[in-house]
C-alpha cells in the first residue's frame, strides 16, 4: 500500500476498556440461558429490563425504544459522570468454551465501556465497545467456563453525556480468537541498513522482530517487487527477511505486487522487464516469477504460509492487459499465479487482496466477477483505513458478507492509525490533521491502541469463525534518511512514520499489545 493524500470520509470509532471489574452483589435470579437478551421492558419497573440487575449509578442504566431487533435496547447515559453495570448471572453451565455475542453502539468518550464475563472459573474476560454512533456493530467475548456459572456484565465508566446501547445478546458454546496477528515489515531491511534502531518500551535496543514477537505478533507480511530501483523488496531481500521471520517462530505472507514499485488501486504498472510483453507472455511471467520466489523460499526452509497474488487489485493488475475491463484476461493472470503457488506448496493459502474494505458493493462486484470467471483463491484480504474507507459498520458489513457469500476466510490485509500528527522528517505525513482522524480516536498512543483493539474485535466477530485476522501496515517504517516512499529517489521522505508501531524515540508503542488479543 502507498496512497497519496485522500479526502477524509466521515468515520465512526471505538472505546478501550481500562477498568478492573468490581465484585457485584449476587443477582436475585439466575438461569442457564440468558433471560431477555433483547432488553425488552418488564420486571419490577420500566427502567430495569426483566432478568437483569444493576449496580452503581443505576439511574444511568435503562431500556429505551429503538432496538436493533425488537422494540427496545439497553442504554447507559447520564448528564453527570457515572459508573454503572447491568448484569445477569447464568448457572447450570457445562464446562467448556463459550462465546458472548452482542450488538452494540457507542458515542465514545468514556473512560471505559465494555462487555465482560466474570466469575466463570478463570480470569475475567472483556471486550471494549467500538465507537459507532450510527450503525450497530457485533462484538464477541470468549470465555472458558469451569465452575458451572458465569456472569454477563455491561459496564460503563463514563463522563457526562456519554452513551452506549447494547442489544440482542447470545451466550453459547464456541471458541473465539484470531489466527493472524500480523504486521507488514517490508521496510525493515532498508531501515536497518540506513541506521534504524528499534527499542523495547523501556528503551532497550534490540532486534525489532524479537520485540514484535514478544508482544504477540505471529505473522509477518513482506512485499516483493520484480526489479526495484533501490534493490530492496526484491527476491534476495525477501529470502533474507524470511529466514529471520521463521527463526522467530512466525508465519510468512508474501505479497506479490507484480511491479517494480508500489501497486495499488491507482497504479498497476508492469515491471520494466515485462513492459513489451503480450497477454500470453504475461501469464508466463506471473507464473515464473511467483514460482521462482516461492521455490527459493521453500529451498531454504522458509516456505510461505500465505501468498497474495496481486496487491490492492480493485482495478486488476499488469495494466492494461490485466485490468478489470477484460476480466477473462485478469482471471488468466490470477490463475497463473495461483497455479504457481500450489505447484511449490499445495498447503500455502492464496489470497486475493482489494482496497476499500468498507465498500460492500464494490467488493461484491469484484468477487462476483472473479467467481464467474473461474478465478481460484482460498482467502479474501481487504485493506481498511478508517480515515479513508468508510465506517466500522461498513467494514464489518463487508467482511461478514464476503465470508458468507464466498465461503472463504477473510482478513484485514492492511490497517494502521497515527499516534501523533507531526512529522519526524521533512516530508508531510499522509495523515497530519485533526480533521482527518476517525472521530473518537485521537492521534495519540492511546488512540492508536484503541483503534487496533477495536479492529481486532470487529474481525473476530465475523460469523462462522471466518475472521482470520489482521496485518498492521508497515509497523517498522520509521523515519530514516534514505528510506523514503520512492525507491527511485534516495532523498524522498517517509509520510508514514507517525503510523509505525515504534515512536519517534524508536520505542515500542502500546498499540503493539493488540497482538495479544485473545
Backbone torsions as a table, in degrees:
resi	resn	phi	psi	omega
1	UNK	NA	131.7	159.7
2	UNK	-153.1	119.2	-176.2
3	UNK	-117.4	140.0	167.0
4	UNK	-67.9	175.5	179.6
5	UNK	-57.4	136.0	179.1
6	UNK	-119.9	157.7	176.4
7	UNK	-72.2	135.8	-179.0
8	UNK	-66.1	135.8	165.8
9	UNK	-103.2	138.5	-179.6
10	UNK	-61.2	134.2	-178.3
11	UNK	-130.9	158.3	176.5
12	UNK	-120.6	150.7	-163.2
13	UNK	-126.3	-165.1	-176.8
14	UNK	-121.0	-175.2	-176.0
15	UNK	-132.4	155.0	176.9
16	UNK	-114.1	154.1	177.3
17	UNK	-104.2	122.8	-176.7
18	UNK	-128.8	9.1	-176.1
19	UNK	-102.0	159.7	169.7
20	UNK	-93.7	129.6	179.1
21	UNK	-62.4	132.9	176.1
22	UNK	-89.2	156.7	177.7
23	UNK	-66.6	140.4	179.9
24	UNK	-111.6	152.1	174.1
25	UNK	-65.1	152.1	-179.4
26	UNK	-62.6	135.9	179.5
27	UNK	-68.4	156.5	-177.8
28	UNK	-70.7	-31.6	-179.3
29	UNK	-130.6	158.7	178.4
30	UNK	-144.8	157.6	-178.3
31	UNK	-151.1	159.4	179.7
32	UNK	-81.9	-15.0	171.6
33	UNK	-129.8	159.6	-178.0
34	UNK	-63.2	132.7	174.2
35	UNK	-92.8	133.7	176.1
36	UNK	51.9	56.3	-178.4
37	UNK	-68.1	-11.5	178.2
38	UNK	-98.8	4.5	174.9
39	UNK	56.9	45.5	172.9
40	UNK	-78.7	151.7	-177.7
41	UNK	-63.7	164.6	178.1
42	UNK	148.5	-161.3	179.8
43	UNK	72.6	-145.7	-173.8
44	UNK	-80.3	-13.3	-179.5
45	UNK	-163.5	159.5	-176.8
46	UNK	-65.6	-26.0	-175.3
47	UNK	-74.6	-37.6	-174.9
48	UNK	-99.4	122.1	-179.3
49	UNK	-68.0	146.1	179.4
50	UNK	-57.5	138.5	176.8
51	UNK	89.3	-10.4	-176.6
52	UNK	-112.9	157.6	175.5
53	UNK	-126.2	167.2	-177.8
54	UNK	-137.2	152.9	170.9
55	UNK	-144.7	161.2	-177.9
56	UNK	88.8	-140.5	-179.9
57	UNK	-80.6	78.4	-167.3
58	UNK	-65.5	-22.0	178.1
59	UNK	-65.1	-17.8	-179.6
60	UNK	-86.3	-1.6	180.0
61	UNK	-117.1	122.0	-175.7
62	UNK	-162.5	166.7	173.1
63	UNK	-95.5	153.3	177.1
64	UNK	-148.7	160.9	179.0
65	UNK	-66.2	152.0	176.8
66	UNK	109.9	38.1	179.2
67	UNK	-67.6	156.5	176.3
68	UNK	-64.8	-42.8	179.2
69	UNK	-141.3	96.5	-173.0
70	UNK	124.1	-175.3	-171.6
71	UNK	-83.0	-23.3	-170.2
72	UNK	-138.0	170.5	178.7
73	UNK	-146.4	159.9	172.0
74	UNK	-80.5	136.4	175.5
75	UNK	-126.4	141.7	165.5
76	UNK	-116.3	122.4	178.4
77	UNK	-165.8	146.6	170.4
78	UNK	-158.4	153.0	175.5
79	UNK	-76.7	-10.4	176.4
80	UNK	-114.7	162.6	174.8
81	UNK	-59.3	143.1	-176.3
82	UNK	-151.4	156.8	169.1
83	UNK	-134.5	122.2	-175.3
84	UNK	-144.7	149.0	174.6
85	UNK	-128.5	134.7	172.6
86	UNK	-113.4	123.5	-167.9
87	UNK	-144.7	163.5	177.7
88	UNK	-152.0	134.4	178.4
89	UNK	-98.2	133.6	175.0
90	UNK	-104.4	139.7	178.5
91	UNK	-130.6	170.7	179.1
92	UNK	71.5	26.3	-177.4
93	UNK	-87.0	134.5	173.2
94	UNK	-70.0	148.7	179.2
95	UNK	-65.5	145.0	177.4
96	UNK	145.1	-171.8	-177.4
97	UNK	-88.1	139.0	179.1
98	UNK	-133.7	163.1	174.7
99	UNK	-131.3	128.5	166.7
100	UNK	-95.1	124.5	177.4
101	UNK	-118.5	138.5	-179.5
102	UNK	-148.2	152.9	172.6
103	UNK	-99.4	132.6	-171.0
104	UNK	-138.0	157.1	169.5
105	UNK	-139.8	153.3	178.1
106	UNK	-155.8	140.7	174.5
107	UNK	-84.7	-9.7	177.9
108	UNK	82.6	174.5	176.1
109	UNK	95.4	-8.3	-178.3
110	UNK	-70.5	158.5	168.0
111	UNK	-67.4	-37.2	175.5
112	UNK	-161.9	142.6	174.1
113	UNK	-150.8	120.0	-173.0
114	UNK	-158.7	163.3	167.1
115	UNK	-97.7	142.6	-177.8
116	UNK	-138.2	151.4	170.8
117	UNK	-121.6	123.4	-176.5
118	UNK	-136.7	166.1	-179.6
119	UNK	54.5	38.9	-177.7
120	UNK	-102.0	2.5	-179.6
121	UNK	108.8	-2.3	178.6
122	UNK	-150.7	-156.2	-179.3
123	UNK	-66.4	147.2	173.6
124	UNK	-60.0	145.0	176.2
125	UNK	-122.0	144.7	-178.9
126	UNK	-150.2	155.2	174.5
127	UNK	-136.9	127.3	-179.8
128	UNK	-70.6	152.4	176.4
129	UNK	-85.0	118.4	174.6
130	UNK	-64.3	156.1	176.3
131	UNK	-79.9	121.1	178.8
132	UNK	-156.0	94.5	-174.6
133	UNK	-79.1	-27.8	-172.6
134	UNK	-107.3	-25.6	-176.0
135	UNK	-126.7	141.6	177.5
136	UNK	-71.8	141.0	175.8
137	UNK	-120.6	145.7	176.3
138	UNK	-96.9	130.9	174.7
139	UNK	-130.1	161.5	-173.9
140	UNK	-129.4	142.7	169.7
141	UNK	-125.4	116.2	178.1
142	UNK	-91.7	154.7	178.2
143	UNK	-158.5	155.3	171.1
144	UNK	-109.5	120.7	-178.5
145	UNK	-94.3	131.6	178.7
146	UNK	-131.4	-11.7	-176.1
147	UNK	-110.7	11.1	177.6
148	UNK	83.5	-3.7	-179.0
149	UNK	-143.6	164.2	179.2
150	UNK	-163.6	139.6	178.6
151	UNK	-107.2	127.0	176.6
152	UNK	-95.1	127.4	-177.0
153	UNK	-134.5	138.5	170.5
154	UNK	-107.5	120.1	-168.7
155	UNK	-122.6	133.5	172.5
156	UNK	-130.8	131.0	168.3
157	UNK	-122.2	98.4	-159.6
158	UNK	-127.8	159.4	174.9
159	UNK	-92.2	164.7	-179.3
160	UNK	-53.1	131.9	176.3
161	UNK	85.2	-9.4	177.1
162	UNK	-69.4	146.6	-178.4
163	UNK	-144.0	153.3	169.5
164	UNK	-138.3	158.0	168.8
165	UNK	-128.6	143.2	176.8
166	UNK	-136.5	141.4	-178.6
167	UNK	-156.3	160.3	169.2
168	UNK	52.3	62.8	177.5
169	UNK	-83.2	149.4	168.6
170	UNK	-134.4	144.5	176.2
171	UNK	-131.0	111.9	-172.3
172	UNK	-148.1	166.5	178.9
173	UNK	-64.0	143.3	178.2
174	UNK	149.1	159.1	179.7
175	UNK	-107.3	167.8	177.4
176	UNK	-143.9	166.2	178.6
177	UNK	142.7	162.4	179.6
178	UNK	-109.4	130.3	177.2
179	UNK	-79.8	-27.4	-178.7
180	UNK	-114.2	115.8	173.7
181	UNK	-126.9	83.1	-165.5
182	UNK	-124.0	179.1	177.1
183	UNK	-151.7	147.5	170.9
184	UNK	-81.5	128.0	-177.8
185	UNK	-125.7	28.2	-173.7
186	UNK	-59.6	-30.3	-176.7
187	UNK	-78.8	-9.5	-168.7
188	UNK	-60.7	-49.5	-177.6
189	UNK	-57.8	-42.0	-179.3
190	UNK	-68.8	-38.7	177.5
191	UNK	-60.2	-47.2	-179.3
192	UNK	-64.2	-38.7	177.8
193	UNK	-65.8	-23.2	178.8
194	UNK	-96.4	14.6	175.6
195	UNK	93.7	11.8	179.9
196	UNK	-61.1	136.4	179.3
197	UNK	-121.5	142.6	-179.8
198	UNK	-128.9	136.2	-174.2
199	UNK	-128.7	154.7	170.3
200	UNK	-68.1	172.0	178.9
201	UNK	-60.2	-27.9	180.0
202	UNK	-86.1	-5.7	174.4
203	UNK	104.7	4.0	-179.9
204	UNK	-82.6	123.7	179.7
205	UNK	-67.2	143.5	-179.7
206	UNK	-166.0	179.2	176.3
207	UNK	-67.0	122.0	-177.8
208	UNK	-59.7	-32.6	178.1
209	UNK	-67.9	-35.5	176.1
210	UNK	-66.3	-39.1	179.5
211	UNK	-65.5	-45.3	179.2
212	UNK	-64.3	-43.7	-179.3
213	UNK	-63.6	-40.6	-179.3
214	UNK	-67.7	-19.7	176.4
215	UNK	-86.1	-6.2	176.4
216	UNK	113.6	-1.2	178.4
217	UNK	-63.0	134.6	-178.1
218	UNK	-124.9	1.8	-175.7
219	UNK	-148.2	135.1	177.2
220	UNK	-116.5	138.4	177.1
221	UNK	-110.0	131.3	-176.3
222	UNK	-135.1	125.1	179.1
223	UNK	-85.2	156.5	176.5
224	UNK	-133.0	126.3	172.7
225	UNK	-103.4	165.4	-175.1
226	UNK	-81.2	-65.4	178.1
227	UNK	-133.9	72.3	-177.0
228	UNK	-65.5	148.8	-175.8
229	UNK	-63.0	-32.7	-177.5
230	UNK	-94.3	-2.9	178.3
231	UNK	82.8	-3.5	178.7
232	UNK	-94.6	166.2	-177.6
233	UNK	58.1	27.6	174.3
234	UNK	-100.8	-177.3	-176.9
235	UNK	-57.0	-46.3	-176.2
236	UNK	-61.5	-43.4	-179.1
237	UNK	-71.0	-34.7	176.3
238	UNK	-63.7	-41.9	178.6
239	UNK	-61.3	-45.1	-178.7
240	UNK	-65.9	-42.4	-179.2
241	UNK	-68.8	-35.3	178.6
242	UNK	-61.2	-37.4	177.8
243	UNK	-60.7	-41.7	-179.8
244	UNK	-67.7	-41.0	179.9
245	UNK	-61.4	-51.1	-176.9
246	UNK	-67.9	-32.6	178.5
247	UNK	-64.1	-24.1	178.4
248	UNK	-90.6	4.7	177.3
249	UNK	79.3	20.6	179.7
250	UNK	-102.6	158.3	174.6
251	UNK	-86.7	166.9	-172.0
252	UNK	-129.5	127.2	168.9
253	UNK	-109.5	127.6	177.2
254	UNK	-105.1	124.0	-174.3
255	UNK	-106.7	102.3	-179.3
256	UNK	-84.1	119.6	176.6
257	UNK	-89.7	-20.0	-175.9
258	UNK	51.2	49.3	-178.7
259	UNK	-158.5	170.5	174.7
260	UNK	-92.0	-6.9	-178.8
261	UNK	-152.0	-163.3	-174.2
262	UNK	-57.1	131.8	169.6
263	UNK	-115.6	129.0	-179.4
264	UNK	-156.8	-175.8	-175.8
265	UNK	-58.7	-23.6	-178.7
266	UNK	-90.7	-9.9	-178.6
267	UNK	-160.7	130.9	176.7
268	UNK	-138.3	69.0	-172.5
269	UNK	-84.0	130.4	178.6
270	UNK	-61.9	147.6	172.5
271	UNK	-58.8	147.9	-178.0
272	UNK	-55.7	-36.8	-178.0
273	UNK	-68.9	-17.1	-179.1
274	UNK	-108.5	5.3	-169.1
275	UNK	-57.8	-37.1	-177.5
276	UNK	-94.3	9.1	-174.3
277	UNK	-85.2	141.4	174.0
278	UNK	-82.4	-179.9	-173.0
279	UNK	-58.7	-47.9	-177.9
280	UNK	-61.7	-40.3	178.1
281	UNK	-68.7	-35.6	178.9
282	UNK	-64.2	-37.3	175.1
283	UNK	-59.5	-42.0	177.8
284	UNK	-66.9	-40.3	178.3
285	UNK	-58.9	-46.3	-179.9
286	UNK	-60.9	-46.8	-179.8
287	UNK	-61.7	-50.0	-174.0
288	UNK	-66.7	-43.4	178.9
289	UNK	-63.3	-46.5	179.5
290	UNK	-61.8	-47.3	-178.7
291	UNK	-63.5	-41.5	-177.5
292	UNK	-61.4	-49.5	-178.4
293	UNK	-65.4	-46.7	-176.3
294	UNK	-69.8	-36.1	178.7
295	UNK	-67.4	-36.0	176.9
296	UNK	-66.6	-38.5	175.8
297	UNK	-62.8	-45.0	179.3
298	UNK	-62.0	-41.6	-177.0
299	UNK	-62.8	-29.3	179.8
300	UNK	-94.9	9.0	176.0
301	UNK	82.5	22.8	-179.4
302	UNK	-128.6	52.4	-177.9
303	UNK	-54.7	135.4	177.8
304	UNK	-65.9	138.2	178.0
305	UNK	-88.7	-28.3	176.9
306	UNK	-146.5	150.4	179.8
307	UNK	-135.3	134.6	169.6
308	UNK	-97.3	119.4	174.7
309	UNK	-88.9	89.0	-176.5
310	UNK	100.2	155.5	-177.2
311	UNK	-125.7	117.8	179.9
312	UNK	48.6	62.4	-170.3
313	UNK	-96.2	42.0	177.6
314	UNK	-54.6	-38.2	179.5
315	UNK	-101.3	14.6	-176.7
316	UNK	93.4	-163.2	179.7
317	UNK	-147.4	168.2	179.8
318	UNK	48.4	57.3	-179.8
319	UNK	-63.3	142.6	8.5
320	UNK	-96.6	-14.9	-174.3
321	UNK	-57.4	-37.2	-175.6
322	UNK	-103.9	25.4	-180.0
323	UNK	-78.0	165.3	180.0
324	UNK	-74.2	-1.1	171.6
325	UNK	-77.6	-9.5	176.2
326	UNK	-138.0	80.5	-172.2
327	UNK	-65.5	-31.4	-179.7
328	UNK	-63.8	-37.8	178.0
329	UNK	-74.0	-40.5	176.9
330	UNK	-60.5	-42.2	178.4
331	UNK	-60.4	-39.6	178.5
332	UNK	-63.5	-40.1	178.7
333	UNK	-67.2	-43.9	-179.8
334	UNK	-64.7	-42.1	179.0
335	UNK	-68.7	-28.3	174.8
336	UNK	-64.9	-41.9	176.2
337	UNK	-65.5	-42.2	179.0
338	UNK	-59.3	-45.7	-179.3
339	UNK	-61.0	-39.6	-179.9
340	UNK	-64.8	-42.3	179.3
341	UNK	-60.3	-50.0	-175.5
342	UNK	-69.2	-28.2	177.2
343	UNK	-65.4	-33.1	178.8
344	UNK	-81.4	-45.8	-175.2
345	UNK	-151.2	99.6	-178.5
346	UNK	-57.8	-24.6	-177.4
347	UNK	-85.5	-8.2	178.8
348	UNK	-74.2	129.3	-180.0
349	UNK	-77.6	142.0	177.5
350	UNK	-110.1	123.6	-179.1
351	UNK	-110.3	145.6	167.8
352	UNK	-109.0	134.4	-165.3
353	UNK	-124.6	120.8	174.9
354	UNK	-114.8	156.8	168.3
355	UNK	-89.0	-171.7	175.8
356	UNK	59.3	55.7	-174.2
357	UNK	-63.3	-13.6	177.0
358	UNK	-96.3	5.9	-175.9
359	UNK	-95.3	89.3	-178.1
360	UNK	-61.5	-49.5	-176.8
361	UNK	-63.4	-42.9	-179.6
362	UNK	-66.2	-38.7	178.8
363	UNK	-67.1	-43.4	177.1
364	UNK	-60.1	-47.8	-178.3
365	UNK	-57.6	-46.3	-174.8
366	UNK	-65.5	-49.5	-176.4
367	UNK	-74.5	-28.4	171.5
368	UNK	-61.1	-42.7	177.2
369	UNK	-63.8	-43.3	-179.7
370	UNK	-60.3	-46.1	179.4
371	UNK	-64.3	-43.3	-179.6
372	UNK	-62.2	-28.5	-179.0
373	UNK	-98.0	12.2	173.1
374	UNK	73.6	26.0	178.5
375	UNK	-72.3	133.8	-179.8
376	UNK	-97.6	135.5	177.9
377	UNK	-162.4	159.6	-177.6
378	UNK	-111.5	-28.0	-169.9
379	UNK	-142.1	151.0	176.9
380	UNK	-113.9	125.6	176.4
381	UNK	-115.2	137.4	179.3
382	UNK	-129.9	130.2	169.0
383	UNK	-76.2	139.9	176.3
384	UNK	-145.6	111.1	173.4
385	UNK	-113.4	118.1	-171.3
386	UNK	-61.0	-25.1	179.6
387	UNK	-83.8	-2.8	179.7
388	UNK	-126.5	-33.2	-159.4
389	UNK	-113.2	30.8	177.0
390	UNK	92.4	-176.2	-174.1
391	UNK	-84.1	169.0	173.6
392	UNK	-60.7	-35.1	174.8
393	UNK	-61.8	-40.7	179.0
394	UNK	-61.1	-46.6	-176.5
395	UNK	-71.7	-36.7	177.0
396	UNK	-63.8	-41.7	178.0
397	UNK	-60.6	-42.4	-178.7
398	UNK	-68.5	-44.3	178.3
399	UNK	-62.2	-46.5	179.6
400	UNK	-59.0	-45.6	-177.1
401	UNK	-65.3	-44.2	-178.8
402	UNK	-63.5	-42.0	-179.9
403	UNK	-62.7	-41.9	-178.1
404	UNK	-77.3	-42.2	-173.9
405	UNK	-67.7	-36.7	-175.2
406	UNK	-111.2	-3.0	175.8
407	UNK	64.2	33.3	-176.8
408	UNK	-123.4	152.5	169.5
409	UNK	-63.4	149.6	179.3
410	UNK	-125.9	150.7	175.9
411	UNK	-147.1	157.5	172.7
412	UNK	-88.0	109.4	-174.8
413	UNK	-74.5	-25.8	179.2
414	UNK	-151.9	133.6	165.0
415	UNK	-156.3	162.9	178.5
416	UNK	-168.7	169.5	176.1
417	UNK	-157.6	144.5	-177.6
418	UNK	-76.8	145.4	173.2
419	UNK	-101.1	-6.8	172.7
420	UNK	-162.8	171.9	-176.0
421	UNK	-109.3	-28.6	-177.4
422	UNK	-74.0	160.6	-178.5
423	UNK	-93.2	150.3	172.8
424	UNK	-93.5	-22.2	176.9
425	UNK	-115.0	-169.4	-173.2
426	UNK	-80.1	-12.9	-177.1
427	UNK	-87.2	132.5	176.1
428	UNK	-60.3	135.8	179.3
429	UNK	-70.5	152.2	179.4
430	UNK	-62.7	-40.3	173.2
431	UNK	-114.8	110.7	-175.5
432	UNK	-142.9	13.4	179.6
433	UNK	-126.9	144.3	176.6
434	UNK	-57.1	-37.2	-177.4
435	UNK	-67.0	-14.2	-179.9
436	UNK	-90.2	-9.0	-174.5
437	UNK	-79.3	160.3	173.5
438	UNK	-76.5	126.2	-179.8
439	UNK	-54.4	130.8	-179.9
440	UNK	96.0	-9.4	179.4
441	UNK	-121.6	94.0	179.9
442	UNK	-70.0	159.7	176.4
443	UNK	-82.6	72.9	-179.6
444	UNK	-138.6	164.6	174.1
445	UNK	-55.6	-38.3	179.0
446	UNK	-67.7	-39.6	178.4
447	UNK	-65.5	-40.9	176.9
448	UNK	-62.9	-41.4	179.3
449	UNK	-64.8	-43.6	178.3
450	UNK	-60.1	-42.6	-179.6
451	UNK	-57.9	-48.0	-176.5
452	UNK	-70.3	-38.8	177.2
453	UNK	-62.8	-40.3	-178.8
454	UNK	-74.0	-35.2	174.2
455	UNK	-61.2	-42.5	178.6
456	UNK	-61.3	-39.0	178.7
457	UNK	-64.8	-38.7	179.5
458	UNK	-63.1	-46.9	-177.7
459	UNK	-69.2	-39.5	-179.2
460	UNK	-61.9	-28.1	-175.8
461	UNK	-85.0	-0.2	176.7
462	UNK	-56.7	128.5	-175.7
463	UNK	-61.7	156.2	175.7
464	UNK	73.3	13.6	-178.8
465	UNK	67.1	21.3	-176.4
466	UNK	-91.7	4.0	175.3
467	UNK	-82.7	99.3	-170.2
468	UNK	-74.1	-43.5	-179.5
469	UNK	156.0	-157.8	-171.4
470	UNK	-143.3	144.5	166.1
471	UNK	-114.5	123.2	172.8
472	UNK	-75.8	134.1	-173.8
473	UNK	-88.7	121.6	174.7
474	UNK	57.1	61.6	-179.8
475	UNK	-61.6	-28.8	-172.7
476	UNK	-108.8	11.6	-176.6
477	UNK	-85.2	76.0	177.1
478	UNK	-87.5	168.1	-175.5
479	UNK	-77.8	115.3	174.7
480	UNK	-137.9	135.3	176.7
481	UNK	-56.5	129.2	178.4
482	UNK	92.5	-5.0	178.6
483	UNK	-117.8	58.9	-179.9
484	UNK	-92.4	-172.4	-173.8
485	UNK	-76.5	-23.7	-174.7
486	UNK	-101.1	109.6	-178.3
487	UNK	-64.9	-17.7	-179.8
488	UNK	-91.5	-4.4	-176.3
489	UNK	-129.6	99.9	-178.1
490	UNK	-60.7	-18.2	-178.5
491	UNK	-93.1	-1.8	-177.9
492	UNK	-68.7	149.0	-178.7
493	UNK	-95.1	179.7	-179.2
494	UNK	-110.4	117.6	178.6
495	UNK	-91.8	15.4	-171.4
496	UNK	-124.5	-0.9	-172.5
497	UNK	-63.3	-22.1	177.9
498	UNK	-81.4	3.4	175.5
499	UNK	-121.7	10.6	174.0
500	UNK	-72.1	174.7	175.3
501	UNK	-101.3	13.3	171.7
502	UNK	-126.1	136.1	-173.8
503	UNK	-81.6	-173.1	-176.3
504	UNK	-72.8	-8.5	170.0
505	UNK	-99.2	11.7	177.9
506	UNK	69.8	15.8	-178.5
507	UNK	-92.8	147.2	177.0
508	UNK	-59.8	132.9	-179.4
509	UNK	-88.5	156.5	179.4
510	UNK	-58.6	-28.5	-179.2
511	UNK	-60.2	-20.9	178.0
512	UNK	-60.4	-23.0	-178.0
513	UNK	-70.5	-9.6	177.1
514	UNK	-61.8	-23.8	178.6
515	UNK	-58.6	-22.2	-179.8
516	UNK	-84.4	2.8	-179.1
517	UNK	-53.0	115.1	-179.4
518	UNK	57.6	NA	NA
